[in-house]
Amino acid sequence: MSVSGENGIIKIDGELRIGNAGALHQALRDSLDLHSDLRVDFSGVEECDTTALQLICALRKSAAKRGRCVRVLALSEAIRETARRLGLAITERAAEGDCGI
């Protein structure tokens, strides 16, 4: 997994699995601490398990509790497939003013 970003936009690439859940959690938490309007690009995620999907969903809840905004700019097919297997609907909402995942 790699995380890069600047100006409130972070890009997450690679494998999001239970083995790197701690690093993903820390990266998302740190980014949310730094930016009140955080934009996340997950288009480069090649593998995603349920643990990673839980962290992505928890990011939205954490942001809402703190009065911050999270916008998902892009989701990879790996994330979509994991969500489908769990019966979840997960979409990008990059429209101006929409702060959900």
C-alpha positions as CSV (number, residue, x, y, z in Angstrom):
1,M,0.0,0.0,0.0
2,S,1.2,3.5,-0.7
3,V,-0.3,6.8,0.3
4,S,0.6,10.1,-1.3
5,G,-1.0,13.5,-1.3
6,E,-1.1,17.2,-1.0
7,N,-3.5,20.1,-0.7
8,G,-6.2,17.9,0.9
9,I,-6.2,15.2,-1.8
10,I,-4.7,11.8,-0.9
11,K,-4.2,8.9,-3.3
12,I,-4.1,5.4,-2.0
13,D,-2.7,2.6,-4.2
14,G,-1.9,-1.1,-3.9
15,E,-3.3,-3.7,-1.6
16,L,-5.6,-2.8,1.3
17,R,-5.7,-5.8,3.5
18,I,-5.8,-6.8,7.1
19,G,-2.0,-6.9,7.2
20,N,-1.8,-3.2,6.5
21,A,-5.0,-2.0,8.2
22,G,-3.1,-0.2,10.9
23,A,-1.1,1.8,8.4
24,L,-4.3,2.6,6.4
25,H,-6.1,3.7,9.6
26,Q,-3.2,5.9,10.6
27,A,-2.9,7.5,7.1
28,L,-6.7,8.2,7.0
29,R,-6.7,9.6,10.5
30,D,-3.7,11.8,9.9
31,S,-5.1,13.1,6.7
32,L,-8.4,13.9,8.4
33,D,-6.6,15.7,11.2
34,L,-4.8,17.9,8.7
35,H,-7.7,18.7,6.4
36,S,-11.3,19.7,7.1
37,D,-12.2,19.0,3.4
38,L,-10.4,15.8,2.6
39,R,-10.6,14.2,-0.9
40,V,-9.6,10.6,-1.3
41,D,-8.7,8.8,-4.6
42,F,-8.9,5.0,-4.2
43,S,-8.6,4.3,-8.0
44,G,-5.2,2.6,-7.6
45,V,-6.3,0.0,-5.1
46,E,-5.6,-3.4,-6.6
47,E,-6.9,-5.6,-3.7
48,C,-9.3,-4.8,-0.9
49,D,-10.6,-7.0,1.9
50,T,-13.5,-6.3,4.3
51,T,-11.2,-4.8,7.0
52,A,-10.1,-2.1,4.6
53,L,-13.7,-1.5,3.5
54,Q,-14.7,-1.1,7.2
55,L,-11.9,1.6,7.6
56,I,-13.1,3.5,4.6
57,C,-16.7,3.5,5.9
58,A,-15.5,4.5,9.4
59,L,-13.7,7.5,7.9
60,R,-17.0,9.0,6.9
61,K,-18.5,8.5,10.4
62,S,-15.4,10.0,12.0
63,A,-15.4,13.0,9.7
64,A,-19.1,13.6,10.4
65,K,-18.6,13.5,14.1
66,R,-15.8,16.0,13.8
67,G,-17.6,18.4,11.4
68,R,-15.3,17.6,8.6
69,C,-15.9,16.7,5.0
70,V,-14.7,13.6,3.1
71,R,-15.2,13.2,-0.6
72,V,-14.3,10.0,-2.5
73,L,-13.0,11.0,-5.9
74,A,-12.6,7.5,-7.3
75,L,-13.0,3.9,-6.3
76,S,-11.2,0.9,-7.9
77,E,-13.0,-2.2,-9.1
78,A,-11.4,-4.1,-6.3
79,I,-13.2,-1.9,-3.7
80,R,-16.5,-2.1,-5.7
81,E,-16.2,-5.9,-5.8
82,T,-15.6,-6.3,-2.1
83,A,-18.6,-4.0,-1.4
84,R,-20.8,-6.0,-3.8
85,R,-19.8,-9.3,-2.1
86,L,-20.9,-7.7,1.2
87,G,-24.2,-6.4,-0.3
88,L,-23.1,-2.8,0.2
89,A,-23.6,0.1,-2.2
90,I,-20.6,2.3,-2.3
91,T,-20.2,5.2,-4.7
92,E,-18.1,8.2,-5.5
93,R,-19.6,11.5,-4.5
94,A,-17.3,14.2,-5.8
95,A,-20.0,16.7,-6.6
96,E,-19.5,20.2,-5.0
97,G,-21.1,20.3,-1.6
98,D,-21.5,16.5,-1.2
99,C,-19.5,15.3,1.8
100,G,-20.4,11.7,1.9
101,I,-18.8,8.4,0.9
